Amino acid sequence: MKKLEKIKRLYLFVDTINAFCRVGAMSDSKVLETVPNLLTLINIALKDDEGQIGFIKDWHTLGCREFDRYPVHSLADTIESEVIEELKPYEKDALVYQKNSTSAIFAKGFMKDIKRLRQIEQIIIAGWCTDICDMNLAIPLQNYFDETDKRVDIIIPTNAVDTYDSFNHNKNEYNEMAFKLMEQAGIKLVRRYERR
């Protein structure tokens, strides 16, 4: 793992865990269509001498406050909270954060590490769910860098994010709504991420 102070690009994979694609009340196998694009992004990150991969994982205990609004999901130390098998091999050399809310900003150690990224130029956010955990990470991060007058591009490759479909949650509608809100907040949307 690289020294945080030297990293220029941070590749964050949000909730690419079994709970959102293979197992449990909030899983939707359609999000797995993004896996080839996630792997392409992983390969870009692995070749980036000034980049670092990070995984953010939903990690809940029974009775947590979030379950007042969402079904029980991503219970700690279960298969639901594990990174999907396609990305699992890359977890061992990555930064890993466990979150108990829809925003990784409050995950233990996350903002402490963000503040140590003295040379950071880009944070690339991929994974699931676009309108919930991706957006609740991207916008507060943008707000933080605005507050501290630091020029850091928060980038969302739209081919590497997705959300779930359900009777009261149309994935296309919620993806588009999230893209609009993030773009208005200053997040850079790209079709696919390419190193400049």
HUFENZI-V938220 format. One line per field, one symbol per residue. ss: DSSP state (@ for helix, = for strand, . for the rest). phi: phi as a letter, one per 20 degrees, with the letter a starting at -180 (. if undefined). burial: I if it has 16 or more other C-alpha atoms within 10 Angstrom, else O. A space follows every 50 residues. Layout:
ss->???
phi->???
burial->???
//
This chain:
ss->...@@@..======..=@@@........@@@@@@@@@@@@@@@@@@.... ========.=....@@@@......=...@@@.=.@@@@......=====. ...@@@...@@@@@@@.....=======.@@@@@@@@@@@@@@@@@@... ..==========...=..=.@@@@@@@@@@@@@@...===......
phi->.efgfdfdcddddelecgfdbccofdebfffffeggfffffgffffeefd dbecddcgbddgnfffffdcfgblfgmcffeefggfdgfeffddfccdcd bfcfgefgnffgfgfeefdfdbcddcocdgedffffeffffgffffgeld eceecdffeccacedbfdbfgfffffffgfffffeofeecfbecfe
burial->OOOIOIIIIIIIIIIIIIIIIIIIOIIIOOIIOIIOIIOOIIOOIOOIOI IIIIIIIIIIOOOOOIOOOOOIIIIIOOIIIIIIOOIOOOOOOIIIIIII IIIIIOIOOIOOOIOOIOOIOIIIIIIIIIIOIIIIIIIOIIOIIOOOOO OIIIIIIIIIIIIIIOOOOOIOOIIOOIIOOIOOOIIIIOOOIOOO
//
